[in-house]
Amino acid sequence: MKQMQQGHIYAFDVMRLVAAFFVVMIHCAASRSVSGLVYNTVARFSVPVFVLISGYILLPSDRETGYFLQKCARTFGTLLLTAGLYACYQLLTGRMVDTGVKALMKTLLCEPSHLWYLYAAMALYLLTPLLRVFHRHARRQEYVYALAVCFFFGSVVYTLVYSGWFPVVNQLMDNTKLPGPLGFVALYLTGGYLARFGVAKPVRRWIYGLAAAATAAAAAATCFLSARGVRADLFLSFFAPNAVLGGTAVFLLVQQLCGSCAWEHPRRNRILTAFASATAGVYLLHPLWMQLLQDWFGPWLPALAPVWSIPLRTLTVFTLSLVTVVSLQRLRRLLPHQ
């Protein structure tokens, strides 16, 4: 894979932009229509891609433990600032009624709901110094074994338990006392594995095929269950096999495609990197733009079928969020520094 002189990996810029777009699609495809369910299921690969990138970058790094503690502190500060922004908007629009101390603390710590990923990221940062020891010293067979165990318990078994259809499995998992959501640990370690060992072409093809089959099966099953009034969010978890396999497949595919590209246009590369650096802000701000568009233009928006309205709304919200974040970044650079 081609890299910049400073070790910048262009493929990760592409991955971040693609994943951020589909994160926005998840929230725009909230309807229970067939199109909404299909779009939602297909887009579930997006968050796993971000976890894979983090594992690829952080597990091989030589950063001290203090770096990850500082990273957690900055992430928590970002969470509070973003939650405060949303709280101010809720107050201005009259949606927030209870303004007591307890309600405010709950709002800052637990809302908006899409900020849950920041807590997951902080947990992975705290575990990184420990996981890095394993990453450095494990042999390939030991690494594959760890990935298989984490995937089995964190994805396959987690999905069975989440369905509620297998009470025996629920009881057995309760008896093991193992933490259920090991799916992100599996993805994080997978990123580290790819950084250290890579993947052979035949294995890539198998992953592509399995991911495509799992995503198609998950979309069909989700629509089938929804039509019968049964729990339809079974495969909409980021820990579900279709999401884990889909994220891994997209990661490898973009890595493969970007590895064959000739990065001969410095200006285009800078633009790509600038947009990619804004994806964290897109993640934080896009629900606000969704709410603003609904509040300002909701009554005048054309009534389109979900198959068209969801991608159009996704593109609009993603573009507005991206432009907002990039503009704020440029404004910050223009301000005089002390």
BAPA-274524 format. One line per field, with one value per residue (C-alpha): residue number from 1; residue in three letters; chain; x, y, z. Coordinates in steps of 0.05 Angstrom, whole numbers, padded with zeros to 5 digits. Layout:
REM BAPA-274524
resi NUM ...
resn Ala ...
chain A ...
x X ...
y Y ...
z Z ...
REM end
This chain:
REM BAPA-274524
resi 1 2 3 4 5 6 7 8 9 10 11 12 13 14 15 16 17 18 19 20 21 22 23 24 25 26 27 28 29 30 31 32 33 34 35 36 37 38 39 40 41 42 43 44 45 46 47 48 49 50 51 52 53 54 55 56 57 58 59 60 61 62 63 64 65 66 67 68 69 70 71 72 73 74 75 76 77 78 79 80 81 82 83 84 85 86 87 88 89 90 91 92 93 94 95 96 97 98 99 100 101 102 103 104 105 106 107 108 109 110 111 112 113 114 115 116 117 118 119 120 121 122 123 124 125 126 127 128 129 130 131 132 133 134 135 136 137 138 139 140 141 142 143 144 145 146 147 148 149 150 151 152 153 154 155 156 157 158 159 160 161 162 163 164 165 166 167 168 169 170 171 172 173 174 175 176 177 178 179 180 181 182 183 184 185 186 187 188 189 190 191 192 193 194 195 196 197 198 199 200 201 202 203 204 205 206 207 208 209 210 211 212 213 214 215 216 217 218 219 220 221 222 223 224 225 226 227 228 229 230 231 232 233 234 235 236 237 238 239 240 241 242 243 244 245 246 247 248 249 250 251 252 253 254 255 256 257 258 259 260 261 262 263 264 265 266 267 268 269 270 271 272 273 274 275 276 277 278 279 280 281 282 283 284 285 286 287 288 289 290 291 292 293 294 295 296 297 298 299 300 301 302 303 304 305 306 307 308 309 310 311 312 313 314 315 316 317 318 319 320 321 322 323 324 325 326 327 328 329 330 331 332 333 334 335 336 337 338
resn Met Lys Gln Met Gln Gln Gly His Ile Tyr Ala Phe Asp Val Met Arg Leu Val Ala Ala Phe Phe Val Val Met Ile His Cys Ala Ala Ser Arg Ser Val Ser Gly Leu Val Tyr Asn Thr Val Ala Arg Phe Ser Val Pro Val Phe Val Leu Ile Ser Gly Tyr Ile Leu Leu Pro Ser Asp Arg Glu Thr Gly Tyr Phe Leu Gln Lys Cys Ala Arg Thr Phe Gly Thr Leu Leu Leu Thr Ala Gly Leu Tyr Ala Cys Tyr Gln Leu Leu Thr Gly Arg Met Val Asp Thr Gly Val Lys Ala Leu Met Lys Thr Leu Leu Cys Glu Pro Ser His Leu Trp Tyr Leu Tyr Ala Ala Met Ala Leu Tyr Leu Leu Thr Pro Leu Leu Arg Val Phe His Arg His Ala Arg Arg Gln Glu Tyr Val Tyr Ala Leu Ala Val Cys Phe Phe Phe Gly Ser Val Val Tyr Thr Leu Val Tyr Ser Gly Trp Phe Pro Val Val Asn Gln Leu Met Asp Asn Thr Lys Leu Pro Gly Pro Leu Gly Phe Val Ala Leu Tyr Leu Thr Gly Gly Tyr Leu Ala Arg Phe Gly Val Ala Lys Pro Val Arg Arg Trp Ile Tyr Gly Leu Ala Ala Ala Ala Thr Ala Ala Ala Ala Ala Ala Thr Cys Phe Leu Ser Ala Arg Gly Val Arg Ala Asp Leu Phe Leu Ser Phe Phe Ala Pro Asn Ala Val Leu Gly Gly Thr Ala Val Phe Leu Leu Val Gln Gln Leu Cys Gly Ser Cys Ala Trp Glu His Pro Arg Arg Asn Arg Ile Leu Thr Ala Phe Ala Ser Ala Thr Ala Gly Val Tyr Leu Leu His Pro Leu Trp Met Gln Leu Leu Gln Asp Trp Phe Gly Pro Trp Leu Pro Ala Leu Ala Pro Val Trp Ser Ile Pro Leu Arg Thr Leu Thr Val Phe Thr Leu Ser Leu Val Thr Val Val Ser Leu Gln Arg Leu Arg Arg Leu Leu Pro His Gln
chain A A A A A A A A A A A A A A A A A A A A A A A A A A A A A A A A A A A A A A A A A A A A A A A A A A A A A A A A A A A A A A A A A A A A A A A A A A A A A A A A A A A A A A A A A A A A A A A A A A A A A A A A A A A A A A A A A A A A A A A A A A A A A A A A A A A A A A A A A A A A A A A A A A A A A A A A A A A A A A A A A A A A A A A A A A A A A A A A A A A A A A A A A A A A A A A A A A A A A A A A A A A A A A A A A A A A A A A A A A A A A A A A A A A A A A A A A A A A A A A A A A A A A A A A A A A A A A A A A A A A A A A A A A A A A A A A A A A A A A A A A A A A A A A A A A A A A A A A A A A A A A A A A A A A A A A A A A A A A A A A A A A A A A A A A A A A A A A A A A
x 00000 00028 00045 00068 00138 00114 00079 00010 -00035 -00081 -00125 -00146 -00170 -00214 -00239 -00257 -00296 -00334 -00348 -00371 -00419 -00451 -00454 -00497 -00539 -00553 -00587 -00622 -00649 -00687 -00753 -00782 -00795 -00762 -00714 -00697 -00681 -00638 -00599 -00591 -00566 -00517 -00488 -00471 -00400 -00383 -00368 -00326 -00282 -00264 -00247 -00203 -00166 -00153 -00126 -00082 -00051 -00049 -00031 00037 00053 00106 00063 00070 00010 00003 -00013 -00074 -00097 -00091 -00128 -00185 -00186 -00190 -00245 -00285 -00277 -00302 -00361 -00381 -00373 -00414 -00468 -00469 -00480 -00539 -00567 -00565 -00603 -00655 -00663 -00671 -00723 -00761 -00749 -00713 -00762 -00727 -00666 -00648 -00577 -00592 -00626 -00568 -00516 -00554 -00559 -00485 -00464 -00516 -00543 -00546 -00546 -00499 -00441 -00439 -00380 -00336 -00345 -00327 -00266 -00243 -00250 -00206 -00155 -00150 -00140 -00089 -00026 -00047 -00069 -00005 00036 -00003 00003 00079 00093 00038 00054 00009 -00027 -00039 -00064 -00113 -00137 -00150 -00188 -00230 -00248 -00266 -00307 -00343 -00363 -00367 -00405 -00436 -00456 -00473 -00522 -00554 -00562 -00587 -00642 -00673 -00691 -00641 -00652 -00602 -00548 -00567 -00559 -00493 -00465 -00488 -00452 -00387 -00387 -00353 -00367 -00415 -00393 -00324 -00339 -00301 -00241 -00242 -00243 -00189 -00144 -00160 -00133 -00070 -00065 -00071 -00017 00031 00016 -00028 -00075 -00062 -00102 -00142 -00162 -00184 -00229 -00261 -00273 -00304 -00350 -00370 -00383 -00426 -00466 -00473 -00497 -00547 -00573 -00578 -00616 -00665 -00674 -00685 -00740 -00771 -00773 -00799 -00856 -00878 -00874 -00815 -00753 -00722 -00658 -00623 -00572 -00569 -00518 -00446 -00426 -00468 -00428 -00452 -00425 -00359 -00347 -00371 -00325 -00265 -00282 -00288 -00223 -00186 -00219 -00201 -00131 -00123 -00151 -00111 -00048 -00051 -00062 -00007 -00012 00018 -00025 -00003 -00061 -00113 -00078 -00082 -00156 -00169 -00132 -00168 -00236 -00216 -00193 -00263 -00298 -00296 -00332 -00382 -00397 -00408 -00449 -00491 -00551 -00555 -00558 -00612 -00653 -00641 -00663 -00725 -00742 -00729 -00751 -00790 -00859 -00832 -00789 -00816 -00848 -00802 -00801 -00750 -00709 -00693 -00702 -00653 -00591 -00610 -00619 -00554 -00515 -00545 -00531 -00461 -00442 -00468 -00433 -00368 -00369 -00384 -00326 -00276 -00296 -00287 -00219 -00196 -00223 -00184 -00120 -00132 -00140 -00078 -00043 -00019
y 00000 00068 00115 00187 00203 00213 00146 00174 00119 00146 00084 00104 00172 00137 00087 00143 00181 00119 00096 00165 00170 00103 00122 00181 00133 00090 00149 00171 00101 00098 00080 00009 00008 -00047 00004 00032 -00036 -00056 00009 00004 -00067 -00055 00007 -00031 -00044 00030 00031 -00033 00000 00055 00004 -00035 00029 00045 -00025 -00022 00044 00040 -00032 -00030 00040 00055 00105 00106 00090 00164 00178 00134 00165 00233 00208 00184 00252 00289 00242 00252 00328 00324 00283 00335 00393 00359 00338 00410 00435 00389 00407 00481 00467 00426 00484 00536 00494 00478 00403 00400 00413 00386 00430 00404 00383 00308 00317 00360 00310 00253 00294 00310 00239 00198 00241 00246 00171 00168 00190 00119 00105 00153 00110 00048 00083 00103 00031 00008 00062 00040 -00033 -00016 -00021 -00091 -00114 -00086 -00135 -00192 -00159 -00156 -00225 -00271 -00318 -00320 -00383 -00352 -00288 -00326 -00366 -00301 -00272 -00335 -00336 -00262 -00268 -00329 -00300 -00227 -00236 -00305 -00320 -00247 -00248 -00313 -00283 -00217 -00253 -00281 -00344 -00389 -00388 -00445 -00404 -00345 -00388 -00417 -00348 -00324 -00382 -00366 -00295 -00272 -00201 -00205 -00149 -00175 -00158 -00092 -00126 -00176 -00119 -00080 -00141 -00156 -00087 -00104 -00172 -00140 -00090 -00145 -00205 -00181 -00227 -00271 -00261 -00326 -00308 -00239 -00270 -00315 -00255 -00215 -00273 -00287 -00213 -00206 -00268 -00249 -00178 -00203 -00256 -00205 -00155 -00209 -00236 -00166 -00151 -00220 -00211 -00140 -00161 -00212 -00164 -00201 -00166 -00135 -00106 -00173 -00161 -00086 -00093 -00073 -00138 -00181 -00227 -00188 -00123 -00152 -00188 -00129 -00080 -00127 -00136 -00062 -00048 -00100 -00079 -00005 -00024 -00067 -00015 00042 00000 -00002 00074 00122 00182 00233 00294 00328 00377 00322 00284 00345 00354 00280 00283 00347 00316 00253 00292 00322 00255 00255 00322 00294 00238 00287 00339 00302 00289 00364 00377 00324 00359 00428 00405 00373 00435 00486 00450 00389 00412 00432 00371 00330 00264 00214 00138 00115 00081 00151 00195 00158 00164 00237 00255 00219 00257 00324 00314 00286 00343 00397 00366 00358 00429 00455 00418 00435 00508 00509 00476 00528 00585 00558 00559 00631 00655 00684 00636 00659
z 00000 -00019 00037 00044 00066 00137 00136 00120 00091 00038 00040 00110 00085 00034 00086 00135 00083 00059 00130 00152 00094 00113 00187 00165 00123 00184 00218 00154 00143 00208 00175 00178 00103 00063 00032 00100 00129 00070 00071 00146 00143 00086 00121 00185 00161 00173 00248 00246 00193 00243 00296 00247 00228 00302 00315 00253 00276 00351 00367 00330 00358 00410 00449 00524 00569 00586 00513 00515 00581 00550 00488 00534 00569 00502 00477 00541 00534 00462 00486 00538 00490 00436 00485 00511 00440 00430 00498 00480 00416 00455 00504 00448 00412 00476 00470 00537 00594 00655 00669 00738 00756 00749 00682 00657 00679 00646 00582 00581 00596 00558 00501 00443 00436 00377 00422 00450 00403 00442 00504 00464 00436 00506 00530 00472 00487 00559 00537 00484 00528 00548 00479 00450 00492 00459 00391 00395 00422 00396 00340 00279 00304 00373 00340 00296 00357 00395 00336 00329 00403 00406 00341 00366 00433 00412 00347 00337 00409 00422 00364 00389 00459 00432 00392 00455 00418 00452 00528 00538 00504 00548 00610 00588 00573 00640 00672 00636 00664 00600 00577 00518 00471 00451 00379 00380 00413 00356 00305 00342 00343 00270 00253 00290 00256 00187 00205 00228 00183 00126 00088 00028 -00036 -00030 00041 00017 -00035 00017 00062 00004 -00012 00060 00073 00011 00028 00102 00084 00033 00082 00138 00095 00072 00144 00171 00120 00132 00207 00203 00156 00209 00267 00298 00326 00264 00292 00303 00247 00257 00313 00299 00331 00284 00237 00175 00204 00227 00161 00120 00156 00146 00073 00059 00097 00055 -00010 -00002 00020 -00042 -00090 -00060 -00061 -00137 -00144 -00162 -00115 -00163 -00148 -00083 -00085 -00092 -00036 00010 -00005 00008 00074 00094 00081 00118 00178 00182 00188 00264 00263 00213 00261 00318 00280 00229 00275 00288 00213 00207 00260 00230 00161 00191 00232 00176 00113 00136 00113 00044 00030 -00029 -00012 -00044 -00038 00015 -00040 -00066 -00005 00040 -00005 -00023 00050 00068 00014 00036 00110 00097 00051 00098 00157 00118 00093 00163 00195 00140 00143 00219 00211 00160 00204 00263 00222 00201 00272 00305 00352 00420
REM end
